[in-house]
């Protein structure tokens, strides 16, 4: 029986266009000034810049080069953990200033609440930082959904296409793999979760449905039919 739902965000609970057309451009525009304003007085920002310098092999004191590295990573949609952390800080500022509102599909908003009320434990696993995850669900156009989630995982647990990442999540949760349903719009992520023993559902919100033996759903309502069967 499924007792835990682990969900991706982009393309699953929220539109890809919101992430790529709203969040990424916002971070690209505001990140340079944010870094320059906080790199000396914020330990959290300084820690992430240390990581950027180490990964990119650039001088830690060269703030302009660090910023350009971050901008390049944004353009390349790199999943580097320090970039995701800094983006989360910039987005937090935007959400609290009312400049950003998180997108959530109406069916996701409906069923996340239903599943929580039915006693399912809900978790998020996204390449975005935990802070970014909490913000997108905390400031959605439909209200605050953070009370429905029991926890969040990001790339610090491992890459989303690596089976060991899902095994790490299972260890953190302390549950049997067969009791967890992972939701994503990316086949390679589902394959990795299945290799760890999890059940999966492939969200294909637009376009033709793929020919596959894997469970495919257009929305969370269809996922709910799978949950009720199990």
Rosetta silent file (secondary structure, phi, psi, omega in degrees, C-alpha in Angstrom):
SEQUENCE: XXXXXXXXXXXXXXXXXXXXXXXXXXXXXXXXXXXXXXXXXXXXXXXXXXXXXXXXXXXXXXXXXXXXXXXXXXXXXXXXXXXXXXXXXXXXXXXXXXXXXXXXXXXXXXXXXXXXXXXXXXXXXXXXXXXXXXXXXXXXXXXXXXXXXXXXXXXXXXXXXXXXXXXXXXXXXXXXXXXXXXXXXXXXXXXXXXXXXXXXXXXXXXXXXXXXXXXXXXXXXXXXXXXXXX
SCORE:     score description
SCORE:     0.000 S_00000001
   1 L     0.000  136.700  178.318    0.000    0.000    0.000 S_00000001
   2 L   -74.928  124.955  178.385    1.251    3.486   -0.866 S_00000001
   3 L  -117.617  -16.165 -176.713    1.816    5.539    2.282 S_00000001
   4 E  -131.432  133.585  172.089    4.204    8.196    0.948 S_00000001
   5 E  -113.079  122.772  177.770    3.999   10.421   -2.131 S_00000001
   6 E  -110.610  120.248 -173.573    7.288   11.952   -3.293 S_00000001
   7 E  -122.964  141.706  167.584    6.791   14.574   -5.972 S_00000001
   8 L   -73.360  170.270  177.573    8.861   16.534   -8.430 S_00000001
   9 L  -108.603  -67.517 -171.868    7.873   20.180   -9.031 S_00000001
  10 E   -62.239  118.699 -179.146    8.688   21.401  -12.545 S_00000001
  11 L    82.802   -3.321 -176.908    6.233   19.887  -15.028 S_00000001
  12 L  -116.562  -66.470  174.086    4.566   17.894  -12.253 S_00000001
  13 L   -93.467  -23.326 -172.429    2.984   20.189   -9.667 S_00000001
  14 E  -137.764  153.807 -174.513    3.930   23.402  -11.433 S_00000001
  15 L   -71.661  143.830  175.553    4.371   24.525  -15.022 S_00000001
  16 H   -61.746  -37.050 -177.504    7.752   24.375  -16.705 S_00000001
  17 H   -63.666  -33.721  178.050    7.083   27.806  -18.168 S_00000001
  18 H   -62.456  -43.657 -178.979    6.811   29.351  -14.686 S_00000001
  19 H   -66.900  -47.411 -173.585   10.258   28.074  -13.788 S_00000001
  20 H   -83.305  -31.046 -175.609   11.927   28.967  -17.088 S_00000001
  21 H   -98.387  -15.057 -179.599   10.008   32.107  -18.027 S_00000001
  22 H  -118.854  -59.341 -173.852    9.555   33.670  -14.592 S_00000001
  23 H   -66.996  -49.502 -177.608   11.890   32.287  -11.924 S_00000001
  24 H   -61.869  -47.373  177.552   15.087   31.902  -13.965 S_00000001
  25 H   -61.682  -36.827  178.516   14.885   35.377  -15.571 S_00000001
  26 H   -61.844  -45.801  179.168   14.097   36.911  -12.181 S_00000001
  27 H   -64.065  -43.051 -179.869   17.172   35.290  -10.645 S_00000001
  28 H   -60.672  -38.388 -178.558   19.370   36.268  -13.606 S_00000001
  29 H   -72.680  -41.288 -171.164   18.258   39.883  -13.306 S_00000001
  30 H   -98.347  -15.945 -175.898   18.540   40.254   -9.537 S_00000001
  31 H   -61.782  -43.412 -179.185   21.368   37.866   -8.611 S_00000001
  32 H   -56.758  -49.278 -179.963   24.300   40.207   -9.451 S_00000001
  33 H   -66.017  -35.702  179.411   23.067   43.016   -7.196 S_00000001
  34 H   -63.263  -46.316 -179.783   22.076   40.497   -4.511 S_00000001
  35 H   -63.579  -46.215 -179.519   25.551   38.942   -4.421 S_00000001
  36 H   -63.201  -31.515 -178.832   27.298   42.331   -4.383 S_00000001
  37 H   -77.198  -24.666 -170.199   25.039   43.515   -1.569 S_00000001
  38 H  -123.052   -4.895 -172.371   25.530   40.471    0.653 S_00000001
  39 L   -66.417  -20.826 -179.066   28.833   38.731   -0.132 S_00000001
  40 L   -95.388  -28.590 -172.693   30.645   40.497    2.714 S_00000001
  41 L  -111.746   -1.222 -178.873   28.013   40.485    5.471 S_00000001
  42 L  -115.865  111.215  177.259   26.080   37.250    4.889 S_00000001
  43 H   -58.598  -35.503 -179.121   27.704   33.961    5.989 S_00000001
  44 H   -65.034  -43.002  177.599   25.092   32.025    3.978 S_00000001
  45 H   -67.674  -43.099 -179.389   25.969   33.871    0.753 S_00000001
  46 H   -60.177  -40.526  179.602   29.684   33.627    1.473 S_00000001
  47 H   -61.537  -42.814 -179.758   29.436   29.860    1.973 S_00000001
  48 H   -69.560  -35.711  177.321   27.776   29.379   -1.415 S_00000001
  49 H   -66.887  -33.790  173.656   30.321   31.609   -3.158 S_00000001
  50 H   -57.681  -43.522 -179.373   33.082   29.453   -1.648 S_00000001
  51 H   -68.448  -39.955  177.860   31.469   26.464   -3.356 S_00000001
  52 H   -59.641  -46.058 -179.604   31.067   28.307   -6.670 S_00000001
  53 H   -61.547  -41.534 -178.657   34.763   29.207   -6.645 S_00000001
  54 H   -66.944  -43.201 -178.623   35.770   25.621   -5.844 S_00000001
  55 H   -67.823  -43.215 -174.818   33.565   24.087   -8.554 S_00000001
  56 H   -85.332  -14.383 -178.669   34.500   26.610  -11.251 S_00000001
  57 L    70.286   38.099  179.838   38.181   26.859  -10.316 S_00000001
  58 L  -117.613  165.946 -178.872   38.158   30.650  -10.039 S_00000001
  59 L   -69.126  131.223 -178.379   39.514   33.039   -7.446 S_00000001
  60 L   -63.234  -30.094 -177.011   37.184   33.417   -4.474 S_00000001
  61 L   -79.668  -12.528 -176.760   37.958   37.139   -4.234 S_00000001
  62 L   -87.156   83.202 -174.887   36.961   37.792   -7.854 S_00000001
  63 H   -62.653  -38.787 -179.396   33.292   38.627   -7.311 S_00000001
  64 H   -61.966  -41.436  179.456   32.700   39.699  -10.918 S_00000001
  65 H   -69.935  -37.213  176.839   33.934   36.349  -12.239 S_00000001
  66 H   -62.430  -42.127  178.702   31.869   34.464   -9.659 S_00000001
  67 H   -64.778  -43.551  179.170   28.763   36.376  -10.756 S_00000001
  68 H   -63.999  -36.346  175.947   29.491   35.697  -14.428 S_00000001
  69 H   -61.542  -45.482  179.154   29.942   32.001  -13.594 S_00000001
  70 H   -62.844  -40.383  178.717   26.551   31.955  -11.887 S_00000001
  71 H   -65.209  -37.542  176.832   24.944   33.708  -14.853 S_00000001
  72 H   -65.112  -42.565  178.424   26.482   31.152  -17.209 S_00000001
  73 H   -62.280  -37.982  177.769   25.147   28.312  -15.072 S_00000001
  74 H   -63.512  -45.498 -179.404   21.671   29.875  -15.182 S_00000001
  75 H   -62.801  -34.208 -178.514   21.801   30.090  -18.990 S_00000001
  76 L   -87.466   -1.835 -177.088   22.959   26.466  -19.178 S_00000001
  77 L    54.674   44.354  178.066   20.343   25.322  -16.637 S_00000001
  78 L   -72.044  147.374 -177.943   23.087   23.739  -14.555 S_00000001
  79 L   -99.710   33.656 -178.078   21.991   21.857  -11.439 S_00000001
  80 L   -68.863  131.436 -175.463   24.870   23.097   -9.283 S_00000001
  81 H   -59.127  -44.577  179.877   23.895   23.135   -5.609 S_00000001
  82 H   -64.726  -33.161  175.809   25.401   26.576   -4.741 S_00000001
  83 H   -63.376  -47.036 -178.898   23.592   28.152   -7.701 S_00000001
  84 H   -61.059  -37.964 -179.995   20.303   26.652   -6.547 S_00000001
  85 H   -66.209  -43.970  179.830   20.921   27.914   -3.023 S_00000001
  86 H   -68.692  -39.678  174.923   21.665   31.465   -4.189 S_00000001
  87 H   -57.766  -42.306  179.610   18.697   31.446   -6.553 S_00000001
  88 H   -59.622  -38.696  178.681   16.542   30.437   -3.592 S_00000001
  89 H   -66.423  -40.958  178.519   17.781   33.439   -1.615 S_00000001
  90 H   -66.096  -43.592  179.197   17.008   35.805   -4.499 S_00000001
  91 H   -64.377  -37.345  178.900   13.571   34.269   -5.000 S_00000001
  92 H   -57.224  -43.060  177.282   12.847   34.529   -1.282 S_00000001
  93 H   -60.540  -43.559 -179.665   13.365   38.252   -1.544 S_00000001
  94 H   -66.440  -40.680  178.759   11.043   38.395   -4.562 S_00000001
  95 H   -64.717  -45.386 -176.643    8.298   36.340   -2.917 S_00000001
  96 H   -69.660  -25.832  177.390    8.345   38.396    0.276 S_00000001
  97 L   -85.293   -1.584  178.792    8.251   41.630   -1.728 S_00000001
  98 L    79.484   11.165 -179.464    5.203   40.359   -3.604 S_00000001
  99 L   -85.270  -16.475 -179.474    7.006   40.306   -6.951 S_00000001
 100 L  -127.528  142.527  171.396    6.684   36.514   -7.307 S_00000001
 101 L  -133.568  128.346 -176.839    3.793   34.089   -6.877 S_00000001
 102 E   -71.431  137.941  176.367    4.375   30.355   -7.206 S_00000001
 103 L   -86.398  139.300  171.583    2.451   28.485   -9.873 S_00000001
 104 L  -142.910  133.698  178.367    0.611   25.297   -8.946 S_00000001
 105 L   -63.821  141.347  179.525   -1.732   23.337  -11.191 S_00000001
 106 H   -55.237  -38.680  179.994   -5.334   23.363   -9.848 S_00000001
 107 H   -68.313  -35.186  177.087   -5.447   19.548   -9.824 S_00000001
 108 H   -66.940  -43.338  178.374   -2.189   19.405   -7.858 S_00000001
 109 H   -59.483  -42.039 -178.590   -3.508   21.942   -5.360 S_00000001
 110 H   -65.338  -51.232 -171.896   -6.700   19.917   -4.954 S_00000001
 111 H   -80.984  -25.896  173.210   -5.155   16.482   -4.541 S_00000001
 112 H   -60.134  -42.606  177.727   -2.195   17.470   -2.404 S_00000001
 113 H   -67.136  -42.845  179.770   -4.706   18.651    0.174 S_00000001
 114 H   -61.670  -45.990 -177.549   -6.888   15.542   -0.288 S_00000001
 115 H   -64.433  -40.857  176.886   -3.935   13.164    0.050 S_00000001
 116 H   -60.578  -44.779 -178.211   -2.705   14.938    3.151 S_00000001
 117 H   -67.583  -24.565  177.366   -6.170   14.778    4.683 S_00000001
 118 L   -83.294   -2.944  176.239   -6.334   11.043    3.890 S_00000001
 119 L    99.007    3.776  175.388   -3.169   10.486    5.907 S_00000001
 120 L   -72.954  143.193  175.225   -0.584   10.167    3.149 S_00000001
 121 E   -90.754  129.649 -175.264    2.813   11.660    3.911 S_00000001
 122 E  -112.186  133.642  178.338    3.892   14.105    1.211 S_00000001
 123 E  -135.118  156.818  178.490    7.476   14.995    0.305 S_00000001
 124 E  -114.794  140.219  171.496    9.148   17.024   -2.446 S_00000001
 125 E  -134.059  111.410 -176.289   12.273   16.083   -4.403 S_00000001
 126 L  -140.497  155.988  175.950   13.475   18.750   -6.815 S_00000001
 127 L   -71.581  -20.735  173.061   16.736   19.996   -8.274 S_00000001
 128 L   -69.545  153.063 -178.094   15.827   23.397   -6.840 S_00000001
 129 L   -62.271  159.032  176.498   17.044   24.057   -3.305 S_00000001
 130 H   -55.591  -41.565  178.520   14.879   23.174   -0.323 S_00000001
 131 H   -59.215  -44.716  179.641   14.448   26.909    0.284 S_00000001
 132 H   -63.805  -37.609  178.385   13.209   27.401   -3.300 S_00000001
 133 H   -63.571  -46.273 -179.403   10.798   24.480   -2.886 S_00000001
 134 H   -63.723  -33.286  179.891    9.367   25.911    0.316 S_00000001
 135 H   -71.690  -45.067 -177.183    8.929   29.290   -1.344 S_00000001
 136 H   -63.929  -34.141  177.992    7.136   28.047   -4.450 S_00000001
 137 H   -87.047  -22.166 -179.675    4.662   26.114   -2.283 S_00000001
 138 H   -81.536  -22.142 -176.414    4.491   28.746    0.442 S_00000001
 139 L  -128.362   46.284 -178.686    3.550   31.606   -1.887 S_00000001
 140 E   -78.638  165.032  176.013    1.412   29.983   -4.570 S_00000001
 141 L   -65.474  -15.459 -179.872   -1.418   31.695   -6.399 S_00000001
 142 L  -106.720    6.056  178.222   -3.733   29.333   -4.483 S_00000001
 143 E   114.869 -167.627 -176.414   -2.270   29.952   -1.027 S_00000001
 144 L   -91.731  117.365 -179.266    0.258   28.308    1.303 S_00000001
 145 L  -105.793    2.156 -178.394    0.725   24.574    0.715 S_00000001
 146 H   -62.086  -29.154  178.896    3.721   24.019    2.984 S_00000001
 147 H   -63.856  -16.892 -177.455    1.537   22.626    5.839 S_00000001
 148 H   -85.822  -13.766 -176.315    0.731   19.628    3.638 S_00000001
 149 L  -100.389  140.840  178.452    4.357   18.539    3.206 S_00000001
 150 L   -92.719  -13.539 -179.918    6.365   16.528    5.707 S_00000001
 151 E   176.586  172.293 -174.606    9.747   17.305    4.156 S_00000001
 152 E  -139.844  146.164  176.758   11.849   18.330    1.174 S_00000001
 153 E  -131.149  140.952  175.235   14.870   16.930   -0.692 S_00000001
 154 L  -129.151 -162.159 -173.595   17.201   18.644   -3.154 S_00000001
 155 H   -68.934   -7.938  174.340   20.459   17.765   -4.933 S_00000001
 156 H   -66.617  -21.812  176.605   22.298   17.504   -1.624 S_00000001
 157 H   -83.430  -14.772 -178.163   20.701   14.035   -1.362 S_00000001
 158 L   131.674  165.486  179.750   22.034   13.235   -4.858 S_00000001
 159 L   -68.407  149.431 -172.690   21.203   13.744   -8.528 S_00000001
 160 L   -74.888  -11.435  178.764   17.639   13.024   -9.627 S_00000001
 161 L  -104.830   14.407 -177.776   18.673   10.519  -12.292 S_00000001
 162 L  -111.500  121.623 -179.913   20.775    8.428   -9.889 S_00000001
 163 H   -54.098  -35.469 -178.805   19.188    5.390   -8.145 S_00000001
 164 H   -61.919  -27.392  178.336   21.326    5.954   -5.046 S_00000001
 165 H   -63.105  -40.859 -179.299   19.585    9.297   -4.498 S_00000001
 166 H   -73.447  -32.596  174.194   16.271    7.523   -4.069 S_00000001
 167 H   -65.959  -38.587  177.183   17.860    4.933   -1.812 S_00000001
 168 H   -62.811  -40.688  178.327   19.202    7.819    0.301 S_00000001
 169 H   -63.833  -43.229  178.226   15.702    9.278    0.499 S_00000001
 170 H   -60.160  -40.411  177.931   14.301    5.913    1.591 S_00000001
 171 H   -63.692  -40.079  178.438   16.939    5.724    4.309 S_00000001
 172 H   -64.434  -40.718 -177.240   16.014    9.221    5.462 S_00000001
 173 H   -79.431  -26.521 -179.223   12.315    8.360    5.544 S_00000001
 174 L    68.459   39.068 -178.755   12.810    4.930    7.099 S_00000001
 175 L  -127.712  163.091  175.604   10.123    3.293    4.944 S_00000001
 176 L   -73.980  141.607 -177.313    9.909    0.378    2.540 S_00000001
 177 H   -57.523  -36.441 -176.172   10.446    1.331   -1.098 S_00000001
 178 H   -68.739  -10.397  179.801    7.191   -0.317   -2.167 S_00000001
 179 H   -95.878    2.562 -176.361    5.199    2.115   -0.002 S_00000001
 180 E  -112.186  131.269  173.970    6.500    5.196   -1.852 S_00000001
 181 E  -110.549  121.831  179.350    5.038    6.628   -5.061 S_00000001
 182 E  -102.306  130.153 -179.408    7.307    9.028   -6.964 S_00000001
 183 E  -110.644  129.758  178.852    5.734   11.528   -9.373 S_00000001
 184 E  -158.333  162.286  174.819    7.747   13.147  -12.170 S_00000001
 185 L  -103.741    7.014 -175.827    7.538   14.263  -15.784 S_00000001
 186 L  -115.738  118.294 -176.567   11.042   12.941  -16.580 S_00000001
 187 H   -59.160  -40.008 -178.299   11.431    9.314  -17.602 S_00000001
 188 H   -65.232  -32.493  176.615   15.053    9.012  -16.474 S_00000001
 189 H   -68.993  -41.608  178.396   14.099   10.142  -12.966 S_00000001
 190 H   -63.355  -40.257  179.094   11.312    7.573  -12.816 S_00000001
 191 H   -61.676  -41.143  179.220   13.701    4.880  -13.994 S_00000001
 192 H   -65.838  -41.341  178.906   16.135    5.758  -11.196 S_00000001
 193 H   -64.669  -39.615  178.730   13.352    5.680   -8.600 S_00000001
 194 H   -65.299  -35.611  177.820   12.156    2.304   -9.902 S_00000001
 195 H   -63.500  -26.912  177.158   15.698    0.950   -9.635 S_00000001
 196 L   -87.116   -2.237  176.419   15.518    1.822   -5.939 S_00000001
 197 L    99.472    0.181 -179.079   12.235   -0.080   -5.648 S_00000001
 198 L   -75.875  155.398  167.798    9.784    2.823   -5.577 S_00000001
 199 E   -80.870  154.740 -178.005    6.466    2.885   -7.402 S_00000001
 200 E  -139.880  158.894  171.386    6.183    5.644  -10.007 S_00000001
 201 E  -139.203  130.055 -176.656    3.710    7.689  -12.021 S_00000001
 202 E   -95.589  114.661  177.777    4.722    9.595  -15.138 S_00000001
 203 E   -85.717  115.256  176.155    3.012   13.002  -15.460 S_00000001
 204 L  -121.441   91.542 -172.259    2.530   13.884  -19.126 S_00000001
 205 L   -79.999  -26.934 -177.987    0.444   17.035  -19.048 S_00000001
 206 L  -134.954  159.249  176.245    0.794   17.995  -22.720 S_00000001
 207 L    80.647 -174.272 -178.250    1.434   16.272  -26.037 S_00000001
 208 L   -73.596  145.993  176.254    1.037   12.657  -27.021 S_00000001
 209 L   -75.839  137.518 -179.080    1.122    9.963  -24.392 S_00000001
 210 L   -73.466  153.925  173.329    4.204    7.738  -24.662 S_00000001
 211 L   -84.500  108.850 -174.671    3.992    4.034  -25.411 S_00000001
 212 L  -158.100  155.014  174.993    5.148    2.518  -22.137 S_00000001
 213 L   -85.069   -9.034  179.687    4.227   -0.059  -19.541 S_00000001
 214 L   -72.923  148.605  177.769    4.789    2.575  -16.847 S_00000001
 215 L   -67.192  126.985 -178.414    1.720    4.222  -15.296 S_00000001
 216 E  -119.450  137.789 -179.653    1.073    7.513  -17.119 S_00000001
 217 E  -134.559  145.098  174.739   -1.225   10.296  -15.916 S_00000001
 218 L   -81.452  -29.513 -177.043   -2.386   13.593  -17.362 S_00000001
 219 L  -156.417 -179.872 -176.898   -3.025   15.094  -13.925 S_00000001
 220 H   -70.965  -23.156  175.864   -3.178   14.333  -10.218 S_00000001
 221 H   -62.682  -39.991  177.594   -6.764   13.157  -10.511 S_00000001
 222 H   -71.157  -33.693  175.319   -5.572   10.248  -12.626 S_00000001
 223 H   -62.535  -36.478 -178.542   -2.751    9.594  -10.164 S_00000001
 224 H   -61.577  -32.407  177.194   -5.397    9.350   -7.449 S_00000001
 225 H   -64.412  -35.189  175.878   -6.985    6.406   -9.224 S_00000001
 226 H   -67.319  -42.493  179.910   -3.665    4.582   -8.911 S_00000001
 227 H   -62.526  -39.541 -177.691   -3.419    5.445   -5.214 S_00000001
 228 H   -69.888  -27.877  178.421   -6.903    4.156   -4.529 S_00000001
 229 H   -75.221  -23.577 -175.804   -6.084    0.850   -6.229 S_00000001
 230 L  -109.760    0.000    0.000   -3.041    0.407   -4.043 S_00000001
